């Protein structure tokens, strides 16, 4: 299963990437049941929100799993 970074969104539309927390979730379920939105200014470029608007928790495919280092080192 893919590894996801967790994001939160406040009622004022402030988005935060939760540090040091990740989860696994079946990608097909995210595409079917969550609300996809583009991210800017974060390591990941797409997030899947539980709620379409307002406060919510979201999941984004971790950028380090999308583009793993060529030599297995750290980015």
N, C-alpha and C positions, 0 to 999 in steps of 0.2 A: 504494500500500500504506500501511496505517496506520503511525504512528510510535509505538514503545513505549519506556517507561522499563524499565530492567533492575533487578531486585531479587535479593538473596541471602538465604538463610535458613540458620541454623546448626543443628547437632544439638540445641541448647538452645532452638530455636524463636525465636531472635532474628532479626528481619527488618531489612534495611538496603536503602535505595534507593541504587544506585550512581550517584554524581554524575557529571555531564558525560558520560554514556554512554547512547546510545539505539540502537535497531535497528529494522529493518523486518521484518515477518513476516506471512505471510498469515493473516488473522483466522480463517478457517474451519479451518485446521490447529490453531490454538490451542484452539478450542472442541472439536475432536474428539480431540486427543491429549494435552492437558495438563489439569491439575487446577485447577479454578477455585476461588478463595477470596476472601472479602471482606478489604479492608484498612481499618484505621482509623489515623488519625494521620499519613497520608501524602497527597500531592497527588492520587494516583489512588485509586479506591475498590475496584478489583477487580484481582487478579493471577492469572496462569495459571502454576502451578508445573510444572516438569518432573517432579519426584518428589512423590507425594502427601504424604509425611511425611519428616522428617529433613532433612539438608542438601540444599539445592536452589538452582537458579537459576530466576527467574520473570520474566515479561514482563507489563507493564500498559500499556494504552492511555494514552498521555501525556495528562494533564489539559489541557494547553494546546492539544492537537489536538481534544479533546472539546468545549471551550468557547473557541473562538478569540476574541480581543479584538474588540469591535465596530468600532473605528476602526483596527485594525492596529497598535496600540501595545502596550507591554509591560504585563503584569499587575502 
